[in-house]
């Protein structure tokens, strides 16, 4: 399997992997209602393209290709140190791809001087981040379309949640 830079032209396939990955978790980690709120099934639209392209433009990104050329996974890490996306196709899970993509993007960030990193990790991705040295700062709850989704805020490299920094400094 091969890691390559992620391009805007890859985003429709990334969206499909995102949907497949989230929905593969249904029943095991998330309810159907939660999956629908997180990743509503539907086509790739101009509106989605505009939003995802804007996010990717502010990030380092990579894609993981299978030997047959299929997209096995993708990830992007924002220039401010936040992991925004890390998804692997259900058929490619547990092959080390998520860890390889995470390490590749951390190396790109470090080369640019960004070492304080964080992620809002789902129950499925949390172990990947923990194996890479991230530590859980706190549980988090998000409300999307009236549905509650739980995740965790993790960090590495000295990143601290801005509110925590202000509290520490007496602000």
N, C-alpha and C positions, 0 to 999 in steps of 0.2 A: 504494500500500500504506500501511497505517495502523498506527501504534503506539498501544497502549492499555495501561492498567494491567492486570496479571495478577491474576485472581481465583481463589479456590479452586474455583469452578464450572468453570474452564477446565482444571483439572488432568487429567481423563480424556483430553481432546483433546491436551494437552501430552504425556502418556504415549505416545499413539499416534505423535506426531511424533518423540519421543525414540527409540522403537523403529525407526521407519522410517529415521531419520537414521543410527543406529548400524548397522543392517543394510545400508544402502546402501553402507557403507564396506567390507563383507565382500569379500574378494578383492583389493581395491585397497590397503587399508591394514592390515586386520586379518583374521585367519583366522576361519572359522566358529566354531571353539571359543572364540576370544576374544570374538566378538560375543555368543555365548550366555552367557558368563560375565558380560559387562558389562551386557547388556540381554536377559535371558531373555524369550523370547516367551511371552506369556500375557495373560490378561484384566486389566483394572483391578479391583483388589480393595479391600476395606475396609482391609486392612493397608497396601497401597500408598498409599491415600488418606490415612490417618492420618500416615504418614511424610512424604509430600510436603507435606501441609498444614502440618505442624510446621516443615518447612524453609522454606516460603514465608512463614510468619508471622514469621520472623526475617530477612526479606530485603526488598529492593526488587525488584519484578518487573514485566516488561512482556511483552506479546504483540504479534506482528506479524501483521496480517490482510491477506489478499489482497483485491483489489477485489470479489471475489465472496463475501467473508465467511469463507472458509476460513482456518484457522490455518496461517500460513506459518512461524512460528517463535515461540520464547519464550526468555526468559532471566530469571535472578534472581541478584542480588548480595547476599550476606549483609551484615548490619549491621557485621560485623567486618572487611569488606573483601575477603572471599573470593568470587570468582565461582563459584557452585555449578552453574549450568546455563546453557548457551548452545547451543541446537539449532535447526536450520532444516530444514524438510521437504525431501526430495530434489528435488521439483519446483520449489522456490523458491530453491535455492542459486545463488550467484554473481549476486545482484541487489542486494547491499549491505545486506540486512536484518540480518545478524549484526553488522555494523559499526554500523548505526543503533541497534540494541538495546543494544550495548555502550556507545556514547556516551550514550544516554539514561540508563542506569543509573549510569554514572560521574557524570553531572550531578546525579542525585538524591543520590548518596552525598556528593558535594562540598558540596551544599547543607546536608547534615547534618554537615559537618565531617570526613567520612571520605575521605581522599585517598590513603592508603597501601593499595594494592590488590594482590591476587595471584590466580592461577588455576593449577589443575592441568590443563593443556591437552593434549588429544589431538593426534595428528599432523594431524588435519583442522582443528582449531580454532586451533592454534598460529599460523598465518599471520595470522588475523584479529586476534589479540591483539598480535602483533608490529607490524602496521600501525598499531595504536592506541598504540604507544609502550611496550609491555611488553617486558621483557628476560628472556631465559632465565637462570635462576639455576642450575639443574641438571637433568639427566635424573632420572626417577623410575621406579620399578618397583613395581607393585601386584600382589598375588596375590589373585585372586577365584575361589572355587570350584576351587582348585587350578590355575588358569590364570594365566599371567603376562601382564600388560598394561603396556605402556610409555607414559608420558606425560612432560610436562616441567613443572617449576615455573617460572612466570613472575611477574614483579612490575613494579609501576609506582608512582611517587609516594613512593619511599623505603621501601617495605615490605621488611622483612628477615625471613628465616626465624628463628623464635625461637632455635633452637640456634645459629645463626650469631651472633646478638646476644650470647648468653651467652659464646660463644667469643671474640668480639671484646673483651668486657669482662673476659676472664681467668677466667671462671667454668667 
